[in-house]
């Protein structure tokens, strides 16, 4: 997902953000910041799972010298970090 699409998703999920952007003052409460983080994580997680499920080999576009097993281990480490093993 591109950053533009992610931003559109944020605006869709948070319509009041549009007015704040127009006014030039965006305010995030602690709850809003948590929602922002959760949304970012959920989108990234789903994108990562889709990459692994629909490609013949795991994505290595950022570091072609890494092996597929290193990419899968990185995903496992990330899931463990968030208690999602």
N, C-alpha and C positions, 0 to 999 in steps of 0.2 A: 504494500500500500504506500502510495506517495504521501509526502508530508501535507500536500494540498488536500488530498482525500481525507486524511486524518483530521485536519483542521475543519473541513466541512462536517465531519462526523461530530466533532466537539460542538459546533454551532447548532447542529440538529438536536443534539442531546441537551444543550443549554441555551435556549432561545434568548434568555436575558443577557447573555454574553454579547449578542449583536449590538444592543443598545450601549453597553459598556464600551465596546470597541469604537462605536461612533463618537461617544463622548470623550474618548481618549483616556478613560480611567477604568481599569479592570481591577476588581477587588475579589480576592479569594479568602473565604473563611477556612478554618481548619477542616471543616467537613467538605467544602468545595475542593480544597487541595487534595484531600484523600480521594474524592470522586475523580479528579483529574488524573491522579496516579493510577487508580484502579482501571479507568478507561484506557489509558495508555498501555498498561500491562495486558489487559484483556485483548486488545487489538493486536499487540505484538505477539502474544502467545498464540492466538488463532492463526496469524500469518505464518508463524514458525511451524506450527503443526501442519498447515496446508502445504508449506514448502516440502516438508518431509514426506507427506502422504502422496503428493502428486508428481513428484520428480523421481526420476530413476535413481538418482543419488542425492544425498543431502547437499544443501547449498554450501559452496566453498568460494563464492564470488569475492568475498572480502579478503581472503587469504588463500590463494590457490595452492600454496605449499602444504596446507593442512590436510590431513587425511580425513576420510569419512568417519572413521571411528573416533577421531578427535572431536569432530563436530557433534556427533551423537553424545559423547561424554560431556561436552560443554552444555548441551541441552539438559542432560541428566543432572549435572551440577546446579544449573539454574533452577530446575524444578525442585531439587532438594533444598536449595536456599530458601525458597518460598513455601516449603513444607508440602510440596505437591508430588511426592515420589510415587 
